[in-house]
Structures are given as C-alpha cells and as structure tokens.
C-alpha cells in the first residue's frame, strides 16, 4: 500500500493571505495615483505597479512550494520529493527504524500531524503533514 501526502494547506495559507493583502493594497495605491491624474506622479505609479507585481509573485510562490512537496509512504520506505525549480528526492529505508507519530488535539481536528523517523544514520522530522491518518494507518499502527 502506497500513500502520497503533502504538507497541510494551513502551512501556506497565512503567507498567501498576507501577500494577497499587500497585492490589493498596491493595486489600490496604483489606481488612487493613476485615476485622478493619469499624467502626474508617474514614478509613484510605476513603483506601486512594480510592488503589486512582486506581491502577486509572493502569492504564487508559497502555493508552488506547497504543491512541490510530496511524501510517498509505504511500510518499507518513505520518499520525500521537494523543490520547485530544482527537484530533490530523498529516500528513507524503514528497516530497523523507529517511527513516531505525533498529533495534538488541534492537529487531529485539522487532520495533520508530525512524523519522526529515527534510524541508525540520523533523525528526520516532518512537520504538519496533511491527511495524517493515512500515514499513521500505514506506519504507526
């Protein structure tokens, strides 16, 4: 049985909301400067427009980072794939590993959790995984 999960959407929701607020503010600033005097304050209009474009990019980046992270779980190994432009992949063999699943009361309500893997070579902690009950069903029975 193989399950693929992502980090919980709340990890990026705050970043997206903040970037959206800045985007709206800069667009509003641009139109407040442009509409009354289209030929005046061109430098300020340009700065507001560039700031809106940057804020728009700041909305897209957290979403792309969220979709780029994939955790593939089966009883024998875990594969983590991450990266937007440069894709990284790491495999953790679970033979002889100790696996710990942590969920607070809030985590259970939001269906997220933390997976901790202890192996001979090190320790890996993966926070705020979404659909955590699926991971727990496979690894932490």
N, CA, C and O atoms as a DFTB+ gen file, in Angstrom:
564 C
 N C O
     1  1       0.845      -1.183       0.000
     2  2       0.000       0.000       0.000
     3  2       0.887       1.241       0.000
     4  3       1.780       1.366       0.838
     5  1       0.651       2.140      -0.915
     6  2       1.450       3.355      -1.059
     7  2       0.531       4.578      -0.931
     8  3      -0.523       4.638      -1.565
     9  1       0.940       5.548      -0.108
    10  2       0.148       6.756       0.110
    11  2       1.019       7.964      -0.184
    12  3       2.181       8.010       0.218
    13  1       0.461       8.940      -0.883
    14  2       1.163      10.203      -1.132
    15  2       0.417      11.329      -0.440
    16  3      -0.789      11.498      -0.622
    17  1       1.158      12.104       0.367
    18  2       0.554      13.227       1.081
    19  2       1.421      14.467       0.901
    20  3       2.587      14.376       0.520
    21  1       0.836      15.612       1.179
    22  2       1.525      16.901       1.152
    23  2       1.494      17.496       2.552
    24  3       0.842      16.970       3.453
    25  1       2.200      18.587       2.715
    26  2       2.081      19.319       3.973
    27  2       0.669      19.900       4.041
    28  3       0.005      20.058       3.017
    29  1       0.229      20.208       5.228
    30  2      -1.118      20.744       5.406
    31  2      -1.215      22.124       4.765
    32  3      -0.255      22.894       4.804
    33  1      -2.353      22.437       4.182
    34  2      -2.552      23.703       3.465
    35  2      -2.418      24.910       4.391
    36  3      -2.084      25.999       3.924
    37  1      -2.667      24.747       5.685
    38  2      -2.532      25.873       6.607
    39  2      -1.093      26.366       6.715
    40  3      -0.857      27.487       7.165
    41  1      -0.126      25.539       6.305
    42  2       1.272      25.986       6.310
    43  2       1.484      27.185       5.406
    44  3       2.306      28.050       5.709
    45  1       0.760      27.249       4.308
    46  2       0.956      28.337       3.360
    47  2      -0.192      29.331       3.337
    48  3      -0.088      30.379       2.699
    49  1      -1.279      29.023       4.018
    50  2      -2.457      29.901       3.970
    51  2      -2.153      31.295       4.496
    52  3      -2.581      32.284       3.900
    53  1      -1.425      31.392       5.596
    54  2      -1.113      32.702       6.173
    55  2      -0.251      33.519       5.221
    56  3      -0.492      34.711       5.027
    57  1       0.755      32.880       4.627
    58  2       1.622      33.586       3.675
    59  2       0.825      34.083       2.469
    60  3       1.028      35.205       2.004
    61  1      -0.071      33.255       1.974
    62  2      -0.872      33.644       0.817
    63  2      -1.813      34.790       1.178
    64  3      -1.991      35.710       0.380
    65  1      -2.415      34.751       2.357
    66  2      -3.321      35.829       2.772
    67  2      -2.563      37.142       2.922
    68  3      -3.040      38.182       2.468
    69  1      -1.391      37.112       3.552
    70  2      -0.595      38.339       3.721
    71  2      -0.179      38.901       2.364
    72  3      -0.293      40.105       2.134
    73  1       0.298      38.049       1.470
    74  2       0.706      38.510       0.141
    75  2      -0.488      39.066      -0.628
    76  3      -0.345      40.045      -1.360
    77  1      -1.653      38.462      -0.477
    78  2      -2.852      38.953      -1.158
    79  2      -3.246      40.334      -0.649
    80  3      -3.637      41.197      -1.435
    81  1      -3.147      40.549       0.664
    82  2      -3.457      41.872       1.225
    83  2      -2.514      42.918       0.648
    84  3      -2.957      43.990       0.236
    85  1      -1.197      42.615       0.612
    86  2      -0.246      43.566       0.027
    87  2      -0.542      43.807      -1.452
    88  3      -0.441      44.939      -1.925
    89  1      -0.904      42.765      -2.178
    90  2      -1.230      42.894      -3.593
    91  2      -2.407      43.850      -3.785
    92  3      -2.355      44.749      -4.624
    93  1      -3.453      43.653      -3.013
    94  2      -4.637      44.514      -3.118
    95  2      -4.296      45.956      -2.745
    96  3      -4.750      46.894      -3.400
    97  1      -3.496      46.131      -1.692
    98  2      -3.106      47.486      -1.264
    99  2      -2.312      48.185      -2.361
   100  3      -2.565      49.354      -2.654
   101  1      -1.363      47.494      -2.965
   102  2      -0.544      48.131      -4.006
   103  2      -1.346      48.412      -5.275
   104  3      -1.130      49.432      -5.930
   105  1      -2.256      47.529      -5.623
   106  2      -3.122      47.790      -6.785
   107  2      -4.017      48.989      -6.493
   108  3      -4.200      49.849      -7.354
   109  1      -4.577      49.052      -5.283
   110  2      -5.415      50.196      -4.911
   111  2      -4.601      51.488      -4.927
   112  3      -5.085      52.525      -5.379
   113  1      -3.371      51.425      -4.436
   114  2      -2.495      52.601      -4.448
   115  2      -2.212      53.053      -5.879
   116  3      -2.224      54.247      -6.179
   117  1      -1.959      52.084      -6.756
   118  2      -1.701      52.423      -8.156
   119  2      -2.907      53.160      -8.758
   120  3      -2.746      54.199      -9.399
   121  1      -4.100      52.625      -8.552
   122  2      -5.284      53.264      -9.134
   123  2      -5.615      54.581      -8.461
   124  3      -6.135      55.487      -9.113
   125  1      -5.327      54.714      -7.166
   126  2      -5.552      56.001      -6.493
   127  2      -4.622      57.071      -7.056
   128  3      -4.990      58.244      -7.127
   129  1      -3.421      56.668      -7.453
   130  2      -2.486      57.624      -8.033
   131  2      -2.781      57.869      -9.515
   132  3      -2.553      58.968     -10.020
   133  1      -3.284      56.854     -10.206
   134  2      -3.457      56.958     -11.654
   135  2      -4.763      57.657     -12.047
   136  3      -4.759      58.536     -12.909
   137  1      -5.865      57.274     -11.427
   138  2      -7.166      57.770     -11.873
   139  2      -7.333      59.285     -11.786
   140  3      -7.800      59.881     -12.756
   141  1      -6.977      59.948     -10.675
   142  2      -7.191      61.401     -10.632
   143  2      -6.259      62.162     -11.571
   144  3      -6.656      63.174     -12.149
   145  1      -5.021      61.687     -11.729
   146  2      -4.029      62.414     -12.533
   147  2      -3.221      61.409     -13.354
   148  3      -2.135      61.009     -12.932
   149  1      -3.723      60.997     -14.505
   150  2      -3.018      59.976     -15.285
   151  2      -1.627      60.414     -15.752
   152  3      -0.767      59.564     -15.984
   153  1      -1.391      61.708     -15.891
   154  2      -0.105      62.176     -16.407
   155  2       0.862      62.601     -15.302
   156  3       2.021      62.899     -15.590
   157  1       0.423      62.636     -14.070
   158  2       1.272      63.079     -12.969
   159  2       1.674      61.882     -12.097
   160  3       1.031      60.832     -12.116
   161  1       2.725      62.068     -11.355
   162  2       3.217      61.069     -10.392
   163  2       3.478      59.725     -11.058
   164  3       3.140      58.670     -10.520
   165  1       4.085      59.783     -12.235
   166  2       4.357      58.552     -12.975
   167  2       5.324      57.652     -12.218
   168  3       5.194      56.428     -12.257
   169  1       6.299      58.252     -11.528
   170  2       7.260      57.445     -10.771
   171  2       6.556      56.674      -9.653
   172  3       6.836      55.495      -9.438
   173  1       5.649      57.337      -8.947
   174  2       4.924      56.658      -7.875
   175  2       3.996      55.578      -8.428
   176  3       3.831      54.518      -7.824
   177  1       3.394      55.861      -9.584
   178  2       2.544      54.857     -10.214
   179  2       3.356      53.620     -10.587
   180  3       2.920      52.486     -10.387
   181  1       4.546      53.866     -11.133
   182  2       5.413      52.761     -11.536
   183  2       5.856      51.949     -10.317
   184  3       5.861      50.719     -10.367
   185  1       6.225      52.615      -9.237
   186  2       6.631      51.919      -8.019
   187  2       5.476      51.080      -7.476
   188  3       5.684      49.931      -7.087
   189  1       4.270      51.630      -7.445
   190  2       3.107      50.892      -6.956
   191  2       2.797      49.692      -7.842
   192  3       2.426      48.628      -7.346
   193  1       2.949      49.864      -9.161
   194  2       2.689      48.762     -10.084
   195  2       3.724      47.649      -9.915
   196  3       3.365      46.471      -9.894
   197  1       4.999      48.009      -9.795
   198  2       6.055      47.003      -9.595
   199  2       5.847      46.281      -8.268
   200  3       6.013      45.065      -8.184
   201  1       5.481      47.039      -7.226
   202  2       5.216      46.417      -5.928
   203  2       4.043      45.446      -6.020
   204  3       4.063      44.391      -5.386
   205  1       3.024      45.791      -6.800
   206  2       1.886      44.887      -6.979
   207  2       2.301      43.615      -7.707
   208  3       1.826      42.527      -7.378
   209  1       3.176      43.744      -8.684
   210  2       3.660      42.568      -9.417
   211  2       4.474      41.668      -8.492
   212  3       4.319      40.447      -8.520
   213  1       5.338      42.261      -7.674
   214  2       6.133      41.478      -6.715
   215  2       5.215      40.791      -5.704
   216  3       5.409      39.617      -5.386
   217  1       4.221      41.514      -5.200
   218  2       3.271      40.915      -4.255
   219  2       2.474      39.795      -4.917
   220  3       2.151      38.796      -4.275
   221  1       2.158      39.960      -6.192
   222  2       1.476      38.896      -6.923
   223  2       2.329      37.639      -7.016
   224  3       1.821      36.525      -6.882
   225  1       3.631      37.818      -7.247
   226  2       4.546      36.682      -7.234
   227  2       4.644      36.050      -5.861
   228  3       4.805      34.836      -5.736
   229  1       4.547      36.878      -4.830
   230  2       4.596      36.369      -3.461
   231  2       3.351      35.543      -3.129
   232  3       3.379      34.726      -2.208
   233  1       2.277      35.747      -3.860
   234  2       1.085      34.919      -3.677
   235  2       1.322      33.546      -4.297
   236  3       0.930      32.530      -3.724
   237  1       1.952      33.511      -5.444
   238  2       2.122      32.268      -6.192
   239  2       3.185      31.358      -5.586
   240  3       3.014      30.139      -5.575
   241  1       4.291      31.932      -5.077
   242  2       5.409      31.110      -4.605
   243  2       5.032      30.133      -3.485
   244  3       5.375      28.956      -3.594
   245  1       4.341      30.558      -2.408
   246  2       4.003      29.579      -1.363
   247  2       3.137      28.428      -1.881
   248  3       3.289      27.284      -1.453
   249  1       2.238      28.743      -2.798
   250  2       1.400      27.687      -3.367
   251  2       2.245      26.700      -4.170
   252  3       2.061      25.488      -4.057
   253  1       3.169      27.215      -4.979
   254  2       4.038      26.325      -5.753
   255  2       4.912      25.471      -4.838
   256  3       5.115      24.286      -5.102
   257  1       5.426      26.067      -3.767
   258  2       6.246      25.310      -2.813
   259  2       5.410      24.230      -2.132
   260  3       5.898      23.128      -1.880
   261  1       4.152      24.546      -1.835
   262  2       3.278      23.562      -1.209
   263  2       3.004      22.384      -2.148
   264  3       3.048      21.227      -1.731
   265  1       2.724      22.686      -3.410
   266  2       2.431      21.600      -4.353
   267  2       3.676      20.808      -4.729
   268  3       3.563      19.659      -5.157
   269  1       4.867      21.397      -4.577
   270  2       6.090      20.708      -4.955
   271  2       6.507      19.655      -3.927
   272  3       7.244      18.729      -4.264
   273  1       6.047      19.780      -2.680
   274  2       6.413      18.821      -1.635
   275  2       5.473      17.624      -1.673
   276  3       4.257      17.777      -1.558
   277  1       6.041      16.430      -1.836
   278  2       5.245      15.199      -1.844
   279  2       5.970      14.173      -0.975
   280  3       7.171      13.950      -1.129
   281  1       5.235      13.562      -0.073
   282  2       5.759      12.497       0.772
   283  2       5.056      11.212       0.362
   284  3       3.835      11.103       0.472
   285  1       5.825      10.246      -0.110
   286  2       5.278       8.965      -0.528
   287  2       5.639       7.932       0.544
   288  3       6.813       7.736       0.858
   289  1       4.625       7.280       1.096
   290  2       4.817       6.384       2.238
   291  2       4.333       4.983       1.890
   292  3       3.238       4.806       1.356
   293  1       5.162       3.990       2.197
   294  2       4.726       2.606       2.225
   295  2       5.373       1.960       3.444
   296  3       6.238       2.587       4.055
   297  1       5.006       0.759       3.827
   298  2       5.529       0.196       5.066
   299  2       7.046      -0.004       5.094
   300  3       7.615      -0.192       6.170
   301  1       7.706       0.031       3.949
   302  2       9.139      -0.269       3.898
   303  2      10.029       0.960       3.729
   304  3      11.201       0.927       4.102
   305  1       9.495       2.027       3.179
   306  2      10.307       3.226       2.952
   307  2       9.449       4.469       2.804
   308  3       8.242       4.409       2.572
   309  1      10.129       5.599       2.950
   310  2       9.498       6.901       2.760
   311  2      10.322       7.645       1.724
   312  3      11.548       7.693       1.818
   313  1       9.655       8.222       0.742
   314  2      10.325       9.014      -0.291
   315  2       9.802      10.446      -0.181
   316  3       8.595      10.686      -0.219
   317  1      10.730      11.389      -0.045
   318  2      10.367      12.802       0.056
   319  2      10.849      13.496      -1.203
   320  3      12.035      13.443      -1.529
   321  1       9.944      14.142      -1.909
   322  2      10.283      14.919      -3.101
   323  2       9.928      16.365      -2.828
   324  3       8.830      16.669      -2.359
   325  1      10.867      17.261      -3.125
   326  2      10.672      18.666      -2.798
   327  2      11.423      19.519      -3.809
   328  3      12.414      19.073      -4.386
   329  1      10.956      20.741      -4.026
   330  2      11.650      21.686      -4.889
   331  2      10.807      22.126      -6.058
   332  3      10.118      21.322      -6.686
   333  1      10.868      23.421      -6.346
   334  2      10.097      23.974      -7.458
   335  2      10.910      23.897      -8.749
   336  3      10.489      23.259      -9.714
   337  1      12.056      24.539      -8.766
   338  2      12.901      24.516      -9.958
   339  2      13.904      23.364      -9.910
   340  3      14.093      22.662     -10.903
   341  1      14.540      23.171      -8.769
   342  2      15.467      22.065      -8.575
   343  2      14.769      21.014      -7.730
   344  3      14.497      21.237      -6.551
   345  1      14.484      19.886      -8.323
   346  2      13.736      18.833      -7.630
   347  2      14.710      17.965      -6.838
   348  3      15.663      17.422      -7.396
   349  1      14.462      17.838      -5.530
   350  2      15.279      16.985      -4.669
   351  2      14.433      15.791      -4.244
   352  3      13.227      15.913      -4.026
   353  1      15.076      14.649      -4.131
   354  2      14.386      13.454      -3.697
   355  2      15.275      12.727      -2.694
   356  3      16.468      12.540      -2.934
   357  1      14.694      12.321      -1.579
   358  2      15.448      11.538      -0.602
   359  2      14.593      10.360      -0.169
   360  3      13.375      10.471      -0.031
   361  1      15.256       9.230       0.043
   362  2      14.580       8.001       0.424
   363  2      15.064       7.569       1.800
   364  3      16.266       7.543       2.067
   365  1      14.132       7.237       2.658
   366  2      14.449       6.745       3.999
   367  2      13.968       5.307       4.091
   368  3      12.772       5.029       4.008
   369  1      14.927       4.389       4.267
   370  2      14.597       2.979       4.453
   371  2      14.116       2.787       5.884
   372  3      14.775       3.234       6.822
   373  1      12.997       2.141       6.060
   374  2      12.400       1.997       7.377
   375  2      12.749       0.686       8.067
   376  3      12.215       0.388       9.136
   377  1      13.644      -0.103       7.467
   378  2      14.070      -1.341       8.094
   379  2      14.850      -1.015       9.360
   380  3      15.888      -0.358       9.293
   381  1      14.374      -1.457      10.487
   382  2      15.028      -1.204      11.762
   383  2      14.849       0.207      12.294
   384  3      15.488       0.577      13.279
   385  1      14.006       0.991      11.674
   386  2      13.797       2.379      12.105
   387  2      12.682       2.441      13.147
   388  3      11.751       1.636      13.140
   389  1      12.806       3.414      14.036
   390  2      11.734       3.696      14.977
   391  2      10.933       4.866      14.413
   392  3      11.497       5.885      14.013
   393  1       9.643       4.711      14.389
   394  2       8.781       5.738      13.817
   395  2       7.843       6.248      14.902
   396  3       7.232       5.480      15.645
   397  1       7.753       7.559      14.964
   398  2       6.906       8.199      15.961
   399  2       5.921       9.112      15.235
   400  3       6.316       9.919      14.394
   401  1       4.658       8.980      15.562
   402  2       3.617       9.839      15.003
   403  2       3.079      10.718      16.125
   404  3       2.645      10.220      17.164
   405  1       3.113      12.031      15.907
   406  2       2.632      12.977      16.919
   407  2       1.484      13.794      16.366
   408  3       1.527      14.294      15.242
   409  1       0.452      13.915      17.194
   410  2      -0.692      14.756      16.862
   411  2      -1.231      15.376      18.139
   412  3      -1.497      14.674      19.114
   413  1      -1.390      16.678      18.132
   414  2      -2.062      17.343      19.242
   415  2      -3.564      17.284      18.990
   416  3      -4.006      16.793      17.951
   417  1      -4.330      17.776      19.923
   418  2      -5.783      17.801      19.755
   419  2      -6.169      18.677      18.558
   420  3      -7.063      18.326      17.788
   421  1      -5.491      19.811      18.409
   422  2      -5.753      20.699      17.264
   423  2      -5.338      20.013      15.965
   424  3      -6.035      20.120      14.956
   425  1      -4.203      19.307      15.986
   426  2      -3.760      18.574      14.796
   427  2      -4.786      17.533      14.370
   428  3      -5.048      17.368      13.178
   429  1      -5.360      16.838      15.327
   430  2      -6.378      15.838      14.981
   431  2      -7.593      16.483      14.342
   432  3      -8.154      15.954      13.382
   433  1      -7.998      17.621      14.874
   434  2      -9.153      18.313      14.303
   435  2      -8.868      18.791      12.887
   436  3      -9.763      18.799      12.042
   437  1      -7.614      19.193      12.620
   438  2      -7.241      19.693      11.296
   439  2      -6.710      18.601      10.374
   440  3      -6.352      18.871       9.227
   441  1      -6.657      17.351      10.881
   442  2      -6.169      16.220      10.095
   443  2      -4.723      16.431       9.635
   444  3      -4.399      16.236       8.464
   445  1      -3.864      16.832      10.570
   446  2      -2.444      16.982      10.279
   447  2      -1.648      16.388      11.423
   448  3      -2.206      16.073      12.474
   449  1      -0.339      16.233      11.224
   450  2       0.490      15.662      12.277
   451  2       1.962      15.750      11.927
   452  3       2.335      16.248      10.865
   453  1       2.802      15.253      12.847
   454  2       4.250      15.263      12.687
   455  2       4.747      13.827      12.681
   456  3       4.362      13.019      13.527
   457  1       5.600      13.520      11.724
   458  2       6.199      12.200      11.595
   459  2       7.672      12.314      11.950
   460  3       8.381      13.150      11.391
   461  1       8.143      11.473      12.882
   462  2       9.541      11.480      13.293
   463  2      10.117      10.091      13.026
   464  3       9.573       9.083      13.478
   465  1      11.220      10.053      12.288
   466  2      11.862       8.793      11.924
   467  2      13.245       8.758      12.572
   468  3      14.060       9.651      12.341
   469  1      13.509       7.748      13.369
   470  2      14.820       7.545      13.991
   471  2      15.467       6.333      13.322
   472  3      14.957       5.218      13.426
   473  1      16.589       6.553      12.636
   474  2      17.336       5.457      12.025
   475  2      18.756       5.459      12.574
   476  3      19.129       6.335      13.356
   477  1      19.546       4.472      12.158
   478  2      20.952       4.420      12.584
   479  2      21.732       5.613      12.052
   480  3      22.695       6.056      12.678
   481  1      21.328       6.129      10.913
   482  2      22.075       7.227      10.281
   483  2      21.615       8.607      10.715
   484  3      22.288       9.593      10.418
   485  1      20.493       8.706      11.404
   486  2      20.039      10.038      11.817
   487  2      18.567      10.083      12.164
   488  3      17.890       9.065      12.308
   489  1      18.115      11.299      12.287
   490  2      16.729      11.563      12.682
   491  2      16.113      12.528      11.680
   492  3      16.740      13.514      11.293
   493  1      14.905      12.248      11.268
   494  2      14.196      13.111      10.332
   495  2      12.828      13.430      10.914
   496  3      12.072      12.532      11.283
   497  1      12.518      14.727      10.990
   498  2      11.223      15.170      11.489
   499  2      10.499      15.909      10.370
   500  3      11.029      16.859       9.795
   501  1       9.298      15.467      10.070
   502  2       8.493      16.069       9.014
   503  2       7.238      16.623       9.668
   504  3       6.378      15.868      10.122
   505  1       7.139      17.927       9.714
   506  2       6.060      18.611      10.426
   507  2       4.869      18.897       9.537
   508  3       5.000      19.022       8.319
   509  1       3.708      18.998      10.158
   510  2       2.474      19.480       9.540
   511  2       2.088      18.744       8.261
   512  3       1.770      19.369       7.250
   513  1       2.116      17.434       8.310
   514  2       1.663      16.657       7.165
   515  2       0.145      16.624       7.127
   516  3      -0.507      16.417       8.151
   517  1      -0.405      16.825       5.957
   518  2      -1.842      16.720       5.782
   519  2      -2.250      15.272       5.607
   520  3      -1.398      14.422       5.346
   521  1      -3.538      14.969       5.746
   522  2      -4.065      13.602       5.637
   523  2      -3.262      12.630       6.501
   524  3      -2.905      11.534       6.068
   525  1      -2.992      13.058       7.723
   526  2      -2.076      12.309       8.575
   527  2      -2.629      10.955       8.994
   528  3      -1.852      10.049       9.298
   529  1      -3.937      10.793       9.019
   530  2      -4.497       9.495       9.409
   531  2      -4.087       8.413       8.418
   532  3      -3.908       7.261       8.813
   533  1      -3.937       8.751       7.158
   534  2      -3.476       7.784       6.161
   535  2      -2.048       7.355       6.425
   536  3      -1.719       6.176       6.291
   537  1      -1.187       8.306       6.804
   538  2       0.211       7.985       7.114
   539  2       0.263       7.142       8.379
   540  3       0.971       6.136       8.434
   541  1      -0.485       7.550       9.390
   542  2      -0.481       6.838      10.675
   543  2      -0.996       5.413      10.497
   544  3      -0.497       4.491      11.141
   545  1      -1.985       5.227       9.633
   546  2      -2.536       3.884       9.392
   547  2      -1.466       2.937       8.838
   548  3      -1.459       1.750       9.164
   549  1      -0.577       3.452       8.014
   550  2       0.462       2.615       7.412
   551  2       1.643       2.407       8.345
   552  3       2.149       1.290       8.460
   553  1       2.095       3.472       9.019
   554  2       3.353       3.407       9.760
   555  2       3.202       3.233      11.260
   556  3       4.013       2.536      11.870
   557  1       2.223       3.820      11.861
   558  2       2.129       3.877      13.333
   559  2       0.907       3.129      13.833
   560  3       0.019       3.722      14.446
   561  1       0.859       1.851      13.580
   562  2      -0.329       1.093      13.957
   563  2      -0.290       0.670      15.399
   564  3      -1.220       0.020      15.877
